[in-house]
């Protein structure tokens, strides 16, 4: 009988306990993999979440709220600022590009964002072509993100009506769903996958909000945010200082606001890490319990193997190998389950948080996870192996 066959029969001899051990290892590994996927998605999303727009100008309020609403389409805007401020910003010698954004409506829960078409060229480059159709040119034209198009089954030429508010089913003061029945949008293009939160937004001309909400007079025109690409880092500081001193206006460093959000999420991840450590200890305990339960049987096996002249290496591997085999099976199952879980939940996670999970790729942290899991299996197997190996085979068979 070869070693692998011996190990496999030992595992099958106690099916229930072996299955519980494999499941405990698998669940732990899957949890760690899912956390790694979310952390990886968060880091990549933070890196490219705001493009070259290092300064963001909006109404007074929370800086993180302003950044999340502007670039990740999460939460409500902090308020509105005068449209006339855009001309002042563009005349600033420290400003390379500046674009105004209007928001406040939704279509089936996806935000409708008014944005100048040049924004896409500045943020994503000239090499990003429309997946279908063309960019919008006049009031009522829209382009939709790839996630919106695939989720709602939209095509170029489709028409729809938006609703007030940033969530589906928003109601007006009378308790009725506040839809803008008098204003119809036409889809003229579909964006390619951009792998940012823009994938889950509907874009149209900047003036849509004024037309829908009947704010046609110049002095009443307002925008939600101004996205600013400074010429230099020193220019960014000058822009923030200049416009941050205005009444009811704030100017923020976008990178700092996003970093604050990442830090908060990291603290939450650290709390989950405590739960993960507990799961790891439980998995190690399951391996130890499985092998301790088999010690008496292993004593007879070891005695027989020693009497027939098997080497110490063979005997030791046969003792420790069972724990390693259980750990390895659980590890492989956990890796597959973690990536499969990430794949299955990617749409829900993206729609809820704007977090892109790239599921089927090997992350650097998984290498440490594999090594650590196998080490835990080996360490948990050593104690029962020593207990079985120390038995005198002659005394065992005499008894």
C-alpha positions as CSV (number, residue, x, y, z in Angstrom):
1,X,0.0,0.0,0.0
2,X,1.5,3.3,-1.0
3,X,1.4,6.4,1.3
4,X,-1.3,8.3,-0.5
5,X,-3.7,5.4,-0.5
6,X,-3.0,4.9,3.3
7,X,-3.7,8.6,4.0
8,X,-6.9,8.6,1.9
9,X,-8.3,5.5,3.6
10,X,-7.5,7.1,7.0
11,X,-9.5,10.1,6.0
12,X,-12.5,8.1,4.7
13,X,-12.5,5.9,7.9
14,X,-14.0,8.9,9.8
15,X,-16.0,10.6,7.1
16,X,-18.1,12.9,9.4
17,X,-15.2,14.2,11.4
18,X,-13.0,14.6,8.3
19,X,-15.8,16.5,6.5
20,X,-16.3,18.9,9.4
21,X,-12.5,19.5,9.5
22,X,-12.4,20.2,5.8
23,X,-15.4,22.5,6.0
24,X,-14.0,24.5,8.9
25,X,-10.7,25.1,7.0
26,X,-12.6,25.9,3.8
27,X,-15.0,28.4,5.4
28,X,-12.0,30.2,7.0
29,X,-10.0,30.3,3.8
30,X,-13.1,31.5,1.8
31,X,-13.7,34.3,4.3
32,X,-10.1,35.5,4.1
33,X,-10.1,35.4,0.3
34,X,-13.3,37.4,0.1
35,X,-11.8,40.0,2.5
36,X,-8.7,40.1,0.3
37,X,-10.8,40.6,-2.8
38,X,-12.8,43.5,-1.2
39,X,-9.6,45.1,0.1
40,X,-8.0,44.8,-3.4
41,X,-11.1,46.3,-5.0
42,X,-11.1,49.2,-2.5
43,X,-7.4,50.0,-3.1
44,X,-7.8,49.9,-6.9
45,X,-11.0,51.9,-6.7
46,X,-9.3,54.5,-4.5
47,X,-6.4,54.8,-6.9
48,X,-8.5,55.5,-10.0
49,X,-11.8,56.6,-8.4
50,X,-11.3,60.3,-9.0
51,X,-8.9,60.4,-12.0
52,X,-6.9,63.6,-12.4
53,X,-9.3,65.8,-10.4
54,X,-7.2,66.5,-7.3
55,X,-9.5,69.3,-6.1
56,X,-13.3,69.2,-5.7
57,X,-15.4,72.3,-5.1
58,X,-18.9,72.0,-3.6
59,X,-21.3,73.3,-1.0
60,X,-20.3,73.4,2.7
61,X,-20.6,70.1,4.5
62,X,-18.7,66.8,4.8
63,X,-15.6,66.5,2.6
64,X,-16.0,62.7,2.4
65,X,-19.7,63.0,1.5
66,X,-18.7,65.5,-1.3
67,X,-16.1,63.1,-2.7
68,X,-18.3,60.0,-2.4
69,X,-21.2,61.6,-4.1
70,X,-19.1,63.2,-6.9
71,X,-16.8,60.3,-7.9
72,X,-18.5,57.2,-6.5
73,X,-22.2,58.2,-6.9
74,X,-22.9,57.2,-3.2
75,X,-25.0,59.2,-0.9
76,X,-26.6,62.6,-1.2
77,X,-24.8,65.8,-2.4
78,X,-23.8,68.4,0.2
79,X,-25.9,71.0,-1.6
80,X,-25.6,73.3,-4.6
81,X,-23.2,76.1,-5.6
82,X,-23.8,78.9,-8.2
83,X,-23.1,78.0,-11.8
84,X,-21.3,81.3,-12.2
85,X,-18.5,80.0,-10.0
86,X,-17.5,77.7,-12.8
87,X,-16.3,80.6,-15.0
88,X,-14.3,82.0,-12.1
89,X,-12.6,78.6,-11.6
90,X,-11.8,78.3,-15.3
91,X,-10.2,81.7,-15.4
92,X,-7.8,80.8,-12.5
93,X,-4.3,80.4,-13.9
94,X,-3.7,77.3,-11.6
95,X,-6.5,75.4,-13.2
96,X,-5.9,73.1,-16.2
97,X,-9.5,71.7,-16.6
98,X,-12.7,72.2,-14.6
99,X,-16.1,70.6,-15.2
100,X,-19.4,71.2,-13.4
101,X,-21.7,68.4,-12.4
102,X,-25.4,68.4,-11.6
103,X,-27.2,65.5,-10.0
104,X,-30.3,64.8,-7.9
105,X,-32.4,62.5,-10.1
106,X,-32.3,58.7,-10.8
107,X,-33.5,56.2,-13.3
108,X,-34.5,52.8,-11.6
109,X,-32.1,53.6,-8.7
110,X,-29.1,54.6,-10.9
111,X,-28.1,58.3,-10.6
112,X,-28.6,60.7,-13.5
113,X,-25.5,62.9,-13.8
114,X,-25.3,66.1,-15.8
115,X,-21.7,66.4,-17.0
116,X,-19.9,68.2,-19.8
117,X,-18.9,65.6,-22.5
118,X,-15.2,66.7,-22.4
119,X,-15.1,65.2,-18.9
120,X,-14.7,61.7,-20.4
121,X,-11.8,62.7,-22.6
122,X,-10.0,64.3,-19.6
123,X,-10.5,61.4,-17.2
124,X,-10.3,58.4,-19.5
125,X,-8.3,59.6,-22.5
126,X,-8.9,59.7,-26.2
127,X,-8.5,55.9,-26.6
128,X,-11.8,55.2,-24.8
129,X,-14.4,54.9,-27.5
130,X,-18.1,54.4,-27.0
131,X,-19.2,50.7,-26.9
132,X,-22.2,51.7,-28.9
133,X,-23.6,54.9,-30.3
134,X,-22.1,58.4,-29.7
135,X,-21.6,61.0,-27.0
136,X,-24.6,63.2,-26.1
137,X,-24.9,66.6,-27.9
138,X,-28.2,68.1,-26.9
139,X,-30.7,68.3,-24.0
140,X,-32.4,65.0,-23.5
141,X,-29.6,62.9,-24.9
142,X,-28.0,60.4,-22.5
143,X,-25.3,57.8,-22.4
144,X,-25.4,55.0,-19.9
145,X,-22.7,53.1,-18.0
146,X,-22.0,49.5,-19.0
147,X,-23.4,48.2,-15.7
148,X,-26.6,50.2,-16.1
149,X,-27.0,49.0,-19.7
150,X,-26.5,45.3,-18.8
151,X,-28.6,45.4,-15.6
152,X,-31.6,47.1,-17.2
153,X,-31.2,45.7,-20.7
154,X,-30.9,49.1,-22.3
155,X,-30.0,49.8,-25.9
156,X,-29.3,52.9,-28.1
157,X,-32.6,54.5,-29.0
158,X,-34.4,53.6,-25.9
159,X,-36.4,56.3,-24.1
160,X,-37.1,56.7,-20.4
161,X,-38.2,59.2,-17.8
162,X,-36.3,60.0,-14.6
163,X,-37.5,60.4,-11.1
164,X,-36.5,62.9,-8.4
165,X,-34.0,61.8,-5.7
166,X,-31.0,59.5,-5.8
167,X,-32.8,56.3,-4.9
168,X,-35.5,54.3,-6.7
169,X,-39.0,54.9,-5.4
170,X,-38.4,58.4,-3.9
171,X,-41.7,60.1,-3.1
172,X,-42.8,63.7,-3.1
173,X,-44.6,65.6,-0.4
174,X,-48.0,64.0,-1.3
175,X,-46.6,60.5,-0.9
176,X,-46.5,59.8,-4.6
177,X,-43.5,58.6,-6.5
178,X,-41.9,61.8,-7.8
179,X,-41.4,61.0,-11.5
180,X,-40.6,63.7,-14.1
181,X,-43.3,62.6,-16.7
182,X,-42.9,65.8,-18.7
183,X,-39.2,65.2,-19.6
184,X,-38.1,62.2,-21.7
185,X,-34.5,61.1,-22.1
186,X,-33.2,59.3,-25.2
187,X,-30.2,56.9,-25.0
188,X,-27.7,57.8,-27.8
189,X,-24.7,55.8,-26.5
190,X,-23.4,53.2,-24.2
191,X,-20.1,53.5,-22.4
192,X,-17.5,50.7,-22.5
193,X,-16.6,49.1,-19.1
194,X,-14.5,51.8,-17.3
195,X,-14.1,49.8,-14.1
196,X,-15.1,52.8,-12.0
197,X,-18.3,54.0,-10.4
198,X,-19.2,55.7,-13.7
199,X,-20.2,52.2,-15.0
200,X,-23.3,52.5,-12.8
201,X,-24.5,56.0,-13.7
202,X,-26.5,57.7,-16.5
203,X,-24.9,60.7,-18.0
204,X,-26.5,63.6,-19.8
205,X,-26.0,67.3,-20.6
206,X,-25.3,69.6,-17.7
207,X,-28.4,71.7,-18.3
208,X,-30.8,68.7,-17.8
209,X,-31.4,69.7,-14.1
210,X,-32.3,73.2,-15.0
211,X,-34.8,72.1,-17.6
212,X,-36.3,69.4,-15.4
213,X,-36.6,71.6,-12.4
214,X,-37.5,74.8,-14.4
215,X,-34.5,76.9,-13.3
216,X,-33.9,78.6,-16.6
217,X,-32.9,82.0,-15.3
218,X,-29.1,82.5,-15.3
219,X,-29.1,83.8,-11.7
220,X,-30.9,80.7,-10.5
221,X,-28.7,78.2,-12.2
222,X,-26.8,76.0,-9.7
223,X,-24.5,73.0,-10.0
224,X,-23.7,70.2,-7.5
225,X,-20.0,70.1,-7.8
226,X,-17.0,71.4,-9.8
227,X,-14.3,68.9,-10.6
228,X,-10.9,70.6,-11.0
229,X,-7.7,69.3,-12.6
230,X,-4.9,71.6,-11.4
231,X,-1.8,72.3,-13.5
232,X,0.5,71.5,-10.6
233,X,0.4,70.3,-7.0
234,X,1.2,73.8,-5.9
235,X,-1.7,75.0,-8.0
236,X,-4.0,72.6,-6.2
237,X,-3.0,74.2,-2.9
238,X,-3.8,77.6,-4.3
239,X,-7.1,76.6,-5.7
240,X,-8.2,75.0,-2.4
241,X,-7.2,78.1,-0.4
242,X,-8.9,80.5,-2.8
243,X,-12.3,78.8,-3.1
244,X,-12.4,77.3,0.3
245,X,-12.7,80.8,1.8
246,X,-15.9,81.6,0.0
247,X,-19.3,81.6,1.8
248,X,-21.2,78.3,1.7
249,X,-18.5,76.8,-0.5
250,X,-15.8,74.3,0.3
251,X,-12.8,73.1,-1.7
252,X,-11.2,69.8,-0.8
253,X,-8.2,67.7,-1.7
254,X,-9.9,64.8,-3.3
255,X,-7.2,62.3,-2.5
256,X,-7.3,63.2,1.2
257,X,-11.1,62.8,1.4
258,X,-10.9,59.4,-0.4
259,X,-8.0,58.3,1.9
260,X,-10.2,59.2,4.9
261,X,-12.9,56.8,3.6
262,X,-10.3,54.1,3.0
263,X,-9.0,54.5,6.5
264,X,-12.5,54.0,8.0
265,X,-13.0,50.9,5.9
266,X,-9.6,49.6,7.0
267,X,-10.6,49.9,10.6
268,X,-13.7,47.9,9.8
269,X,-11.5,45.3,8.1
270,X,-9.3,45.1,11.2
271,X,-12.4,44.3,13.2
272,X,-13.3,41.5,10.8
273,X,-9.7,40.3,11.0
274,X,-10.4,39.4,14.7
275,X,-13.3,37.2,13.6
276,X,-11.0,35.7,11.0
277,X,-8.4,34.8,13.6
278,X,-11.0,33.1,15.7
279,X,-12.1,31.1,12.6
280,X,-8.5,30.1,12.0
281,X,-8.1,28.9,15.6
282,X,-11.3,26.9,15.3
283,X,-10.0,25.4,12.1
284,X,-6.8,24.4,13.8
285,X,-8.8,23.0,16.7
286,X,-10.8,20.9,14.2
287,X,-7.7,19.4,12.7
288,X,-6.3,18.7,16.1
289,X,-9.6,17.1,17.3
290,X,-9.8,14.9,14.2
291,X,-6.2,13.6,14.7
292,X,-6.5,13.2,18.5
293,X,-9.6,11.1,18.0
294,X,-7.6,8.8,15.8
295,X,-4.6,8.4,18.0
296,X,-5.5,5.0,19.5
297,X,-6.1,3.6,16.0
298,X,-2.8,5.2,14.8
299,X,-0.9,3.5,17.6
300,X,-1.7,0.1,16.1
301,X,-0.9,1.3,12.6
302,X,2.4,2.8,13.7
303,X,3.3,-0.4,15.6
304,X,2.6,-2.5,12.5
305,X,4.6,-0.2,10.2
306,X,7.6,-0.2,12.5
307,X,7.5,-4.0,12.9
308,X,7.5,-4.5,9.1
309,X,10.5,-2.2,8.8
310,X,9.0,1.0,7.3
311,X,11.4,4.0,7.6
312,X,10.9,6.8,10.1
313,X,10.2,9.2,7.3
314,X,7.4,7.0,6.0
315,X,5.9,6.7,9.4
316,X,6.2,10.4,10.2
317,X,4.7,11.4,6.9
318,X,1.8,8.9,7.4
319,X,1.1,10.5,10.8
320,X,1.4,14.2,9.9
321,X,0.1,13.7,6.3
322,X,-3.5,13.1,7.3
323,X,-3.7,16.5,8.9
324,X,-1.9,18.1,5.9
325,X,-4.3,16.3,3.5
326,X,-7.4,17.5,5.3
327,X,-5.9,21.0,5.4
328,X,-5.0,20.9,1.7
329,X,-8.5,19.8,0.7
330,X,-10.1,22.5,2.8
331,X,-7.6,25.0,1.5
332,X,-8.4,24.3,-2.2
333,X,-12.1,24.3,-1.5
334,X,-11.9,27.5,0.4
335,X,-9.9,29.3,-2.4
336,X,-12.4,28.2,-5.0
337,X,-15.4,29.1,-2.7
338,X,-13.9,32.6,-1.9
339,X,-13.4,33.5,-5.5
340,X,-16.8,32.0,-6.5
341,X,-18.5,34.0,-3.7
342,X,-16.8,37.2,-4.9
343,X,-17.9,36.5,-8.5
344,X,-21.5,35.7,-7.4
345,X,-21.7,38.9,-5.2
346,X,-19.8,41.3,-7.5
347,X,-22.9,42.8,-9.1
348,X,-24.6,43.4,-5.7
349,X,-21.4,44.8,-4.1
350,X,-20.8,47.1,-7.1
351,X,-24.4,48.4,-7.2
352,X,-24.4,49.0,-3.4
353,X,-21.0,50.5,-2.9
354,X,-19.4,51.1,-6.3
355,X,-16.6,48.7,-5.4
356,X,-15.3,46.7,-8.3
357,X,-14.3,43.1,-7.3
358,X,-11.9,41.5,-9.8
359,X,-12.5,37.9,-8.8
360,X,-10.6,35.5,-10.9
361,X,-7.0,36.6,-10.3
362,X,-4.4,35.5,-7.8
363,X,-3.7,38.2,-5.2
364,X,-0.3,38.5,-3.4
365,X,-2.0,37.9,0.0
366,X,-3.2,34.5,-1.2
367,X,0.4,33.2,-1.2
368,X,0.8,33.9,2.5
369,X,-2.7,32.5,3.1
370,X,-1.7,29.2,1.4
371,X,1.6,28.9,3.3
372,X,0.0,29.9,6.6
373,X,-2.9,27.4,6.3
374,X,-0.5,24.5,5.5
375,X,1.7,25.5,8.5
376,X,-1.3,25.5,10.8
377,X,-2.2,22.0,9.5
378,X,1.4,20.8,10.1
379,X,1.6,22.3,13.6
380,X,-1.8,20.9,14.6
381,X,-0.7,17.4,13.4
382,X,2.6,17.2,15.3
383,X,1.2,16.7,18.8
384,X,-1.0,13.6,17.9
385,X,1.8,12.3,15.7
386,X,4.3,12.4,18.6
387,X,1.9,10.7,20.9
388,X,1.3,7.8,18.4
389,X,5.0,7.5,17.5
390,X,6.3,7.1,21.0
391,X,4.4,3.9,21.7
392,X,6.6,0.8,21.9
393,X,5.2,-1.6,19.2
394,X,6.1,-4.8,21.1
395,X,4.3,-3.7,24.2
396,X,1.3,-2.6,22.1
397,X,0.9,-6.0,20.5
398,X,1.6,-7.9,23.8
399,X,-1.3,-6.0,25.3
